[in-house]
Amino acid sequence: MELNSQHRPFSIKLWPPSQNTRQALVERMTNNLTTKSVFTQKYETLNQEEAEENAKRIEDVAFATANLNHEKEPDGDGGSAVQLYAKECSELLLDVLKRGHSQKDNEELITSDNTSAHHESVFDISKGQRAFLEAEEAQELLRPLKEPGNSFTKICFSNRSFGIGAAEVAQPILISLKEQLKDVDLSDFIAGRSEAEALDVMNIFSTALEGCVLKSLNLSENALGEKGVRAFGPLLKSQKCLEELYLINDGISEEAARAVCELIPSTEKLKVLHFHSNMTGDEGALAIAEVVKCSPSLEDFRCSSTRICTEGGVALSDALGNFTHLKKLDLRDNMLGVEGGVSLSKALTKHAELREIYLSYLNLEDDAAIAIVDALKESAPYLEVFEMSGNDITVDAAPTIVACLAAKQFLAKLNLSENELKDEGAIQVSNGLKGHAQLKEIDLSCNQITRAGAQHLALTVVQKADFKFLNIDGNLISNEGIDELIDIFKSSPGMLGPLDNNDPDGRDNDEKSDESSEDELESKMKNLVVN
């Protein structure tokens, strides 16, 4: 029989190592950490439990680092990945030996400025200088996250702009922390980057963190838009236990809002949803309303400055009526109008646990304001903060407002600024607050209040032991009235806010304009000759 003399090509694949090989390395490192040797004689050894825990973490981090490097720069047989794997294991093993026994009984909070406090659950680099972060600096800055046995459950990468290199350094570290992370803050972490680079960075972080069981996720201040929201798709889709979600100032348009609604698989446990300063509009509000509707545990909802008008306001109001646990509501700086406000009042009747409500600059006018305070009168006995400034509210609504306030004995802060309550309304409000011992702050600035209304307010609050601040600037208080106010607060001048924008003549611009017109007309009449 004739043998084939041709040799078949033969190669050995070194990477990735088998599971048996990885386990054998863990056992070898465990032995190194528990046994005195030439290598470990300078250091204190660990007990068996600590050694096994640290060895497993070392191997996980080293494998993730080497595997990522191999995926980016494959070298055929994987020899360079094996070398990096061994190097990472050796360095991390030495770090553990230098550190000694687990610091669970004497934990430290590690931040970017190397300061310490008693708690090692938070890793925060946001306190450092705001700057771009590249690979070399990231290696050093994120080193504590690579230490085996660390107990970090929260990471805050805010205020540093990650480039692709820095993101690739963070990627294997985040993968190794998946099982322990509960709170991730990635707000403002791509500032100044091009769109293409920013999307790549977001994709890297999203895939690295995919599968984490997070309670809190902050993606604010990143100008996400729809592309950015979808870049975080893998992370968002994997969140089924999320309790807090922050999407503040993210350029969330109508399309991006729909993407948020589409990508979050479950909001049953969601307690906090902050959606401030976006360009959502009515169509986007419909999508956010769907998220709210499916969030029966929601306690804190902020959807302020989002360009929502009546249609979106009604949709959100209907959604808010689906549950009863709301404690804080902030819808400021939208254009809900009377119809949206009346719709909101119906939802508020169900929220007995409400503590803070912010409804300023919603174009409510008297009708919607009256409907809302009527609802609150019956539904929120523990209300502490009530804001409804800039809504064209006149003295006609004052009796209903006072009736509501009278029932709120826990009220600490009241803001009805930039309305048209005038003296009559101000006096009614101050009378309604006389028995409120916990009141600390009142803002009735820019309400066309004169000397009489200002004096009444001052005499009401100055007698309250815990009162802190009265703002009645931008009104029509005469110079004599100002002198009286200063005298009333002579024992506690810090209680009275500045009066720099007050009109000491006691007349508003409309009255001045009317008088000027009358004077001009009278002057012309004098010169009129009738034939």
ROTOR-383049 format. One record per atom (N, C-alpha, C): x, y, z; residue in one letter. Coordinates in pm, whole numbers, plus 50000, padded with zeros to 5 digits. Each point is the difference from the previous one (the first is absolute). Layout:
XYZa...
This chain:
500864988150000m499145011950000m500885012250000m499705009149913e500815012149985e499475010850093e500885005350083l499615010750092l500055013549931l499075008650037n500005013649947n501085008050069n500965004749923s501145007050059s499715014650032s498835005049959q499685014150026q499575001950145q500555010350064h499655003050139h498825009650005h499014996550081r498885009050018r500375011250096r499505012349976p500335011150090p499454997250139p500775003750101f499624997350138f500215012650084f499015004050079s500145011950083s499334997650135s500525006850100i499454999150135i499325013250033i498774999250046k499245012050037k500095001950151k500675010850043l500255002350142l498875007650070l499215007149922w498945008350060w498654997149934w498914999050072p499915001950146p500354987450076p500415001150125p500294988250081p498724992550032p500104987150022s498824992050035s499535003550141s498794996050032q499465002650133q500824992750106q500514988149967n500854992550094n501295007550028n500575006049895t501235007750017t499765012250087t498905006749979r499685011950080r499794996150146r499304988850024q499754995750137q501304995950069q500894993649925a501294996050057a500815012350042a499925010649920l500715012350035l499425006450126l498694999850013v499355005150121v500494992450122v500084986749988e500464991850113e501455002850034e500835002149898r501415003050023r500165013450071r499235010149957m500085013250065m499464999450142m498954992050021t499484998350136t501084994450090t500744990349950n501094994150077n501095010350030n500315008549901n501015010450019n499585010150107n498705002550009l499515010050095l499884994550143l500024987050014t499824994050133t501274993650055t501044998849917t501204992650041t501235009049996t500824999350105k501265007350002k500974993949898k500655008749925s500974995549902s501015011149979s500994997349914v500985010549968v499305012249943v498944997449923f499265010949936f499185008150100f499444993050100t499065006750091t500565002950138t501284997050024q500535000950136q499955014150058q500025010249915k499965013850050k498605004450039k498994992049963y498615004350018y499234990450090y498905005050052e499144991950084e499064991849911e499924987150027t499134991549920t498535001750039t499114995149913l498565001250021l499424986650047l498825000550060n499354987450032n499414994049871n499534987650009q499574992749881q498845006949928q499015004650077e498825006349939e500375012849925e500805008550065e500415012649935e500854997249878e500904990150011a500894996849889a499224995149879a499024991350021e499194994949887e499225011349934e499425008750081e499225011349946e500885009149917e501205003350051n500905008949929n500574993549875n500334987250009a500564993149884a499004999549884a498754997350033k498974999649896k499855013749934k499985010650082r499885013549943r501215003649914r501204996450045i501225002849923i499904993549862i499624987450000e499924992749873e498955006049907e498845003950056d498935006049919d500485012849932d500655008850079v500475012849946v501094997649895v500934991450031a501114997449907a499494993949869a499074990750012f499454993749879f499265010349914f499175008450064a499235010049924a500935009749929a501075004350069t500965009449940t500714993749881t500504987750018a500734993349893a499094996549883a498794995850029n499064996149894n499615012049914n499785011650066l499665012149925l501165004049909l501214999150052n501185003449921n500154990649881n499724987250020h500104990249892h498945002449892h498785004250042e498935002749904e500355011949912e500675010150060k500375012049924k501214997549911k500974992150049e501244997649926e500344985150001e499254992049928p500274985549998p501384997149942p500744990650061d501374997249955d500204985449960d498964994049948g500134986249955g499824990050111g501114996050065d499904989650101d499585005250137d499955013250019g499575005750128g501105001150102g501244999249954g501135000750093g500065013050080g499745011249933s500075012950071s498895001250103s498834994149972a498915000350097a500374992050125a500674988549979v500444991950114v500995007750085v500945007049936q500995007850073q499325011150082q499025006949938l499305010650072l499194994250116l499404988449976y499224992950103y500884997050123y501194994649974a500924996650109a500505012650072a500285010449922k500505012550058k498965006450091k498745000449954e498935005850080e499804992050130e500014986749990c499844991650119c501115002750101c501245001049951s501145002250088s499905013550072s499655010649924e499925013350059e498865001050102e498864994249967l498865000750091l500224991550124l500694988749983l500334991550114l500905007550098l500975007249946l500915007850084l499255011250072l499055006349931d499195010650064d499244994550120d499454988049987v499254994050110v500924997050118v501184994749972l500944997050107l500475012650072l500215010549924k500415012750063k498915005550090k498754998149955r498905005450078r499744991850125r500294987249995g499814991450117g498564995650013g499574997750126h498664994850027h498925009249945h498854994449975s498845007549950s499725011950089s499645011249942q499745012350075q498525001950027q499254989250006k498555001250019k499665006750132k500874998350102d499725006050130d500515014150011d500775004549898n500545013650004n500015005549859n498795001149941e499895003449859e500235014849977e500395003349875e500295013849966e499275004049874e499595012349995l499435005949878l501155005449918l500194995149878i501115004449917i499485009149891i500575011949991t499625009549897t501235003749919t499805008049896s501105003349911s501065008550066s499715006550113d501035008050065d500644992550117d499764986550005n500624991250098n499635003050143n498915007050025t499555002250136t499264987750048t499904998350132s499384987950056s498935003350101s499044991150011a498995000650105a499564985750026a499224997450101h499664986350037h498854994649917h500324995649881h498984993549916h500624997349866h500064987549958e500624996949873e498994994549901e498845006549992s499014995549903s499935009349881s500595011950008v499885010149894v501375003249940v500084999149869f501215004349927f499605011849914f500585011650026d499535012549941d501175008049946d500035002549870i501065008249941i499505013949962i498775003350037s499405012649958s500595012150071s500694997850113k500545011250076k501305005449940k500564992849906g501245004549938g499775011349901g501085004649939q499915010949903q499234995649877q499115008649952r499234996949880r500945000249879r500154988549936a500964999149890a499754987349920a500644999449881f499974987949921f500774989150073f499554987649984l500674988650062l500384990249891l501304997149992e500484990749899e500534987350067e500504990749919a500304986550048a501014999750114a501125007049986e501064999150100e499535004850138e499345011450004e499505005150127e498904991150055e499174994549912a498924991250045a500554987650069a501134994749949q500624988350062q500295002650147q500555011550030e500355003350138e498785003850082e499115007949940l498845005150073l499044988850040l499854990149916l499054989250025l500624987850068l501275000850035r500694988650060r499294994350123r499455008550091p499324994250118p498864990549963p499395002149884l498894991349958l500484986049960l501314998949972k500554987149960k500444991750120k500085006050117e500504992750116e499024988950039e500484987850005p499124989050040p499465002150141p498764996250021g499425001350133g499425013750027g500085009449905n499415013250026n498474998450011n499405009350071s498554998950024s499235011749941s500495005449891f499325011349937f498664995649942f498955006950040t498674997449944t499515011849918t500655011650016k499625011949923k501245005849934k499885003349872i501065007149930i499445012949941i500795010550011c499635013149943c501125004749910c499775000049869f501005004349903f499685013949944f499145007250067s499585013249954s501165009950002s499915010149912n500925011350000n501344997149935n500214987849949r501204996849923r499554994849863r500595005549895s499584996549865s500814988149948s499354988549988f500674987749957f500184999749849f501244997849956g500264997049861g499914985049979g500194995549875i499894985749972i501044992050077i501245005350007g501064993150073g499654998050146g499505010550064a499624999050141a498824990550018a499075000349906a498844990950008a500454985449988a500984997549914e500504986349984e500754995350124e500635009350071v500634996450127v498924996450102v498905007650000a498924997850097a499214987349970a499954996049874q499114989149959q500224986950078q501224994450003p500174987450074p499795001650150p500305011750051i499795002650143i498524999450032i499205006649917l498555000050022l499414986049985l500514992549905i499534986349983i500254991950126i501155002150061s500354992450121s499175004150121s499395011949995l499225005150114l498504997649984l499594993449894k498574998849968k499164994850115k500524990350071e499194993450102e499805008550124e500835010650019q499905007550124q499475014349982q500025005349878l499565013849980l498495001450016l499615010550073k498585003050021k499645014249953k500995008749991d499745014249972d501085004949904d499605004349881v500965004649898v499645014149956v500965009150013d499825013949959d500945003049884d499445001049881l500765003549879l499575013649947l499575008750088s499595013449957s501215008149957s499835007849893d501045009249953d501354993049987d500044988849928f501274992849990f500544999249856f499395007749908i500515000449862i500085014549948i500065009650090a499975014249961a501145003349904a499665007349895g501015004849906g500444989849896g499494987950006r500394989949901r499155001449873r500554995549889s499225000049875s498874990050015s498975001549917e498864991050009e500434985549979e500864997749902a500414986349969a500744993850119a500935007550057e500764994750114e499094998050120e499125009750025a499094999050115a499124987649989a499494997249880l499164988249981l500794987150021l501264999949953d500844988350023d500244997750149d500275010850073v500234999050145v498744994850070v498855005449962m498754995650062m499744985249971m500304995649879n499834985949965n500904991050084n501255004550022i500944992150079i499504998550143i499575011050061f499504999650137f498724991850009f499145001749901s498724993050002s500174984949996s500854995149909t500224985549990t500744994750122t500925007950055a500744995650119a499084998350120a499025008950013l499114999850116l498734991949977l499824995249878e498794992249970e499864988250095e498844998950060g499774988950092g500185003550146g500565011850030c500085004450139c498585001350056c499834996450124v498695001750064v500065013150079v499725011049931l500155013250059l498725004650069l500205007950105k498885007050062k499925014449951k501165005949964s500025014049957s500915001749880s499515007549899l500785002749879l499825014749963l501135007149987n499975014249966n500745002149869n499285003949895l500575002649868l499835014749962l499855008750097s499725014249975s501185007449937s499695011649944e501005009549949e500894994149891e499444991649915n500814993749896n499515002849858n499015009049985a499485003349867a499734987449918a499294990650060l499834986949939l499265000449867l498825006249998g499174998949883g499624985449976g499334997349891e499584986349973e501204990649981e501055004849931k501164991449976k500664996050132k500115009650091g500624997150128g499184990550084g498685002049999v499124990950075v500164985849947v500044998749868r500124986549942r501404994350020r501015008550011a501354995150031a500014993250138a499175004950089f499904994050133f498944988850003f499544995849883g498964989949991g500324987150075g501194993949979p500294987450072p499895001350151p500495011250054l499915002250145l498565002050043l499275008749929l498625003050038l499114987649991l500174992349894k499164988249981k500194989650110k501175000050062s500294989850100s499565004050141s499425011950015q499635004950132q498554996750033q499814990450089k498664995950040k499685003450145k501005005350073c499795003250142c500335014650030c500065008349897l500415013950017l499015007850087l500545007450099e499175008050089e500155015049973e501155004149941e500225014249973e500615001649860e499435009149921l500525002849866l500035015149980l501185005149962y500205014449981y500415002649855y499195007849929l500265003749860l499845015149987l500805007550074i499905014650009i500895006649895i499445009749929n500745007849901n500724990949900n499244991249938d500564990149909d499545001749856d499355011149968g499545001849864g498994989549959g499134996050095i499024989649972i498865005849917i500034997049873s498975004549905s498844990250003s499045002549912e498874990949986e500474985849969e500944998849904e500504986949960e500794993450113e500805008150070a500794994550110a499114995350114a498925007450026a499064996150105a499364986649965a499664998149873r499444987249958r501014988850017r501285003149975a501054989950018a500134996250147a499915009750089v500054997150144v498864990650038v498815003349954c498824991750029c500174985949946c500604999049883e500194987049935e501064991450068e501085006350048l501174992450046l499944995650145l499235007050084i499934996050140i498994988650012i500454988150039p499104988449997p498945000050109p500345005850116s499055000050111s500265011950090s498935006650043t500145011250093t499144997850124t499694987550028e499144996950114e500615004250133e501354999950008k500665003750125k500525014449999k499785007149890l500535013649987l499365009550101l500835006650081k499535009450100k500325014549964k501105002049927v500445013649965v500225000849849v499345009449934l500215002749858l500165014949982l501215004449964h500295014249979h500295002349852h499235009349944f500005002249855f500075014949969f500745007650081h500055014549989h500805004849878h499615011749948s500745007349897s500294991449876s498924996149934n500124993149872n499085007049898n499984995149878m499165006349897m498964990049953m499324994350098t499114988749976t498755003849922t499345011150040g498785004149933g498844990650028g498855003049942d498804992250025d500134985549954d500554997949881e500124986349948e500924991650087e501115006050043g500904992850089g499364997350135g499165009650045a499334998350129a499084987949998a499444996949885l499134988249989l500804987250030l501264999749952a500854988450026a500394999350147a500365011550058i500385000250141i498794996550087i498845004049957a498784996450074a499824984950007a500404993049894e499914985450001e500944994050104e501195006050013v500954995450103v499405002350139v499445012050021v499405003450129v498834990750031v499204997449900k498814991650018k500374986050050k501194995449960c500444986550038c500925000250122c499965010950077s500885001550116s499175001650127s499394989450048p499105001150116p500695003950130p501334998850005s500745003250123s500585014149998s499735007749895l500625013149983l499705009450116l501075005950058e499875009250112e500485014149967e500925001149905d500635012949969d500065001549848d499175008949944f499955001849856f500295014549966f501055002149921r500385013449956r499985000349848r499145008549946c499905001449854c499875015049969c500955007750048s499985014649987s500815004649880s499625011549945s500705006149886s500174990249884s498884994549956t500054989949894t499115003649880t499555012549992r499225005049886r498664992749982r499464995250109i498724992949994i498865010150007i499014998249914c498825008849998c498774992150048c498845004449958t498774994350056t499844985149973t500194995649875e499794985949966e500914990950083e501295003650005g500934992050078g499715000850148g499575011950046g499675001850141g498834991350042g499004999149915v498834991650030v500424985350005v500854995849906a500464986149997a500784996550127a500915009050040l500774997650122l499094999850123l499035009150003s499075000650113s499204987150011s499544994949887d499264987350001d500884988750052d501275000149959a500934989650045a500255001050151a500105012350050l500245002050143l498834995350085l498854998949940g498834995250073g499934985050013g501014992949946n499994985450001n500584993950128n500605008150088f500614994650121f499825010150113f500454996550120t499655008350117t501175003150092t501244997049958h501135001250092h500865012649980h499585009049914l500825011649967l500245008950122l501295003550022k500385008750111k500535013549950k500555000149879k500575012449946k499675000949852k499445011549959l499625002349860l500515013549955l500745000249889d500555012449946d499715000649851d499075008949962l499635001949859l500295014349953l500835007150071r500255014249972r500415002949855r499665012249957d500475005349873d499574991549881d498714997149996n499374994249881n498775008649969n499234996649900m498845008249962m498734991650004m499704994550116l498834991450013l498715007549973l499945012850042g498785007849980g498894995550093g498855006349984v498874997350089v499534985549988v499884995049877e499524986349981e500954989850061e501295002049977g500994990950057g500015000650152g499835012350055g499985001650145g498794993450065g498855001449938v498784993850053v500144984849995v500594994849894s500234985649990s500944995350111s501025008050027l500954996750107l499304999650135l499065009350023s499315000550128s499274986950030s499504993649897k499294987250019k500964989150046k501205000149945a501004990050040a500465002350143a500105012650042l500535003250133l499084995350112l498754997649972t499084995450105t500394986250053t500864992849926k500364986450040k501304999250077k500715011350015h501354999550056h500055005650142h499594991850094a499955004250140a501385001450063a501034993949939e501345000250058e500855011649948e499435008649918l500765010949939l500625009350104l501315002649986r500725008950091r500455013049933r500364999249872e500505011849928e499355000649862e499525012049963i499415001749867i500455013249941i500524999549878y500565011649931y499245001849868y499165010449996l499145002349883l500145014249948l501195005450003s500225013749954s500095000749848s499585011449945y500125003149857y499344989349911y498754997250031l499244990349921l498825006449927l499855013550011n498915007049934n498634995150051n499904998250130l498804994250058l498825009650005l500255012650034e498965010150022e499114995850119e499035008250031d499204997750120d499244986749998d499394996649886d499154988249995d500764987250036d501164998049937a500784987950027a500635000550139a500455011950041a500595001350133a498984996350108a498775004849984i498944996950096i499714985050002i499944993749882a499744985649992a501104992250071a501265004249982i501134992850060i500025001450152i499835012350051v500055001650146v498784993650067v498894999649930d498834992850052d500314985150016d500684994449900a500384985850006a501014997550112a500975008850012l501034998450103l499455001550141l498985008250013k499395002150132k499554986850061k499484991249917e499464987450048e501004988549996e501105001549924s500804988049969s501414999650056s500555011050046a501424999950039a500185006250139a499654992850105p500045005750135p501415003250050p501034993749941y501365001950049y500835009049907y499355007849917l500705008549904l500965009650072l501255000249952e501035008550060e500445011449909e500014997749870v500455010149904v498935001849893v499585012749979f498995002949899f500455011949917f500234997849871e500425010749909e499035001049883e499505012249976m499115002349886m500205014449952m501245003749976s500315013649957s499845001549849s499875012549954g499965002949858g498844993849926g498805000350058n498844993649937n498825009449979n500225013250008d498935009849980d498854997950098d500324996950123i498994997850103i499635013450063i498725002850010t499555012850055t499384997850139t499545011150057v499384999550133v498734991549999v499404997849882d498794991849993d500264985650047d501244995449983a500334986350041a500474999450145a500235011550061a500585000450135a499184992450104a498685001650008p499244992650104p500174984949991p500024994649878t500174985649983t501414995750039t500995008149963i501404997150039i500134999950152i499415010050065v500085001150146v499334988150067v498884995649948a499304988450057a500864987549991a500734998749891c500924988649984c501165001250098c500635011750006l501165001950088l499644997950145l498805003850039a499574998750140a500034985450045a499834990949904a499984985850034a501394993649997a501025008049968k501354994549984k500905004550115k499844993950114q500735004250119q501484996149996q500414991949904f501414996349987f500725008749896f499305009749945l500575008449894l501245007450050l501114998649925a501255006750036a500405010749898a499574998449874k500405009549896k498835002849907k499725012949978l498925004349910l500555010049899l499794997349871n500455009049895n498845003049906n499515012450008l498945004849909l500475012649928l501285000849974s500575012049937s499515001749856s500195012149948e499695003349860e498564996849963e499095003650090n498574999249972n499395013950020n498685000950018e499345013050013e499085000150122e500544995650114l499194999150121l499705013550063l500915009549981k499855013650056k499824999550152k499695011450059d499905000850147d498934990750055d498844999949936e498884992150052e500374985250006e500614995049893g500414985949999g501104997150100g500985009150009a501114998150094a499504999550144a499065008850033i499455000450136i499234987250030i499234995449902q499264987450019q500964988350023q501054999449921v500984989150013v500695000550136v500425012050042s500695001150130s499074996350115s498735003649991n499034996150103n499854984850007n500044993549882g499844985549995g501204992450052g501135007050019l501244993450043l500365003050146l499145006850071k500365004250135k500264988350094k499304989049984g500194988750091g501024989849955g500765002849895h500944990349944h501375001150068h500244991650099a501225001050080a501244995449925a499844991549898q501174994749930q500395008149876q499295010849974l500285008249882l501385006650012l500804998649892k501355005550001k500275010049889k499244999449892e500325008749886e498745003649921e499875012849967i498905004949916i500585008749889i499534997949878d500385008549887d498735005349935d499755013050022l498905006949933l500545012149924l501184998349943s500595010749920s499195002049872s500055012349946c499375003249872c498514996749999c499265005450098n498564997750009n499235013150014n500625011249967q499365013250006q499535003250143q500774995850096i499695002450142i500555013650041i499235007450076t500445013150048t500324999150150t500145011750060r500395001150141r499104991850093r498695000549979a499064993450092a500174984849998a500064994249879g500144985549989g501344995250052g501065007549971a501344996350046a500095000150152a499435010350061q500045001050147q499244988450064q498874996449944h499204989050053h500784986849994h500654997449889l500824988049985l501134999850101l500685011550013a501155000850091a499604997250144a498905005950045l499554998150138l499564985650026l499554993149894t499594986050016t501204990950019t501045001849917v501114990450001v501055002950106v500165012650038v501075003550093v499804993550137v498784996450030q499704993850130q500244984950001q500294994149886k500204985449992k501444996550037k500154991050096a501314996950056a500974994349896a499504991749908d500884993149904d500025006549862d499365011549985f499935006449868f501395004949958f500314998349867k501345003349950k500045011449900k498995000949908f500195009449888f498685004449938f499845013149988l498855005949931l500495007749879l499524996349881n500365007149877n498785007549949n500045013250008i498935008349945i500585010949909i501124996649935d500625009349906d499155001049874d500255010449919g499305001649874g498555004350017g499675005850115n498645004850024n499965015249996n498975006050061l499755014449988l500015006750137l500994996550080i500055004550139i500685013850007i499355009550064s500535013550010s501245000250090s500715011349997n501185001550085n499624999150147n498845005950034e499544999250140e499724985450037e499424992649905g499724985950025g501274991950019g501035003249922i501284993050015i500605002750137i499935012750044d500515003350134d499264991950107d498704998549982e499224992150096e500434985450001e500254994649882l500444986049990l501354998050070l500905009249977i501324999150064i499875000550151i499085008250048d499795001050144d499384987250056d499064994149927i499364987550044i501034988850014i500964999749908f501004989350000f501335004350063f499995010450083k501255005250055k500724989650087k499274991050061s500634989850085s500454987849919s499534998849877s500364988649914s500045004749855s500945008849965p500045005949865p500194989749888p500584988550032g500224989749899g498724993749949g498915001850073m498714994449957m499435007249878m500305012849986l499445008149893l500935000049880l499484995849887g500814999849879g500285013849947g500885001449903p500325013049941p498795006149929p500015013349990l498905007149935l500535008849886l501024995149932d500675007849895d499105002749880d499064991049973n499145001649883n498625005350034n499845004650123n498725005950041n499825013849938n498745003849974d499685013449949d499545008750117d500855008550053p499635007850119p498905010349975p499695002749873d498915009449972d498644993750022d499974986950016g498754993250027g499094998749881g500565000149880r499184998649880r500684990249905r499224991449936d500604990849903d500105006749864d500634993449907n500265005849867n498725003349926n498964991550015d498755002549930d499355012850049d500025002050136e499415012150056e500745012349953e501354999249998k500795011349953k499685003249855k499874989349921s499715002049858s498645006649982s499004995750080d498665005649990d500025014850038d500745003350110e500055013950044e500705008849897e501054994949938s500715007749898s499085003149883s499204989749962s499075002049889s498965010650035s499494999550126e499015009750042e500585014150002e501255001350050d500635013350004d500195005549860d500414991349908e500225004349862e498695004349936e498934992450025l498695003349944l499505013350055l500195001850134e499545012650061e500755011949942e501304998549975s500805010949943s499515003549861s499674989949922k499525002549864k498635006650002k499174996250094m498665005850009m500045014950030m501035004050079k500115014250034k500275008549876k500704994349905n500365007649880n499004998349886n498934992450029l499034997349894l499075012249984l499865004749877v499125011449972v498764995049926v498815003050056v498764995549937v499415011749923v499714998349873n499435010749918n498484999250004n
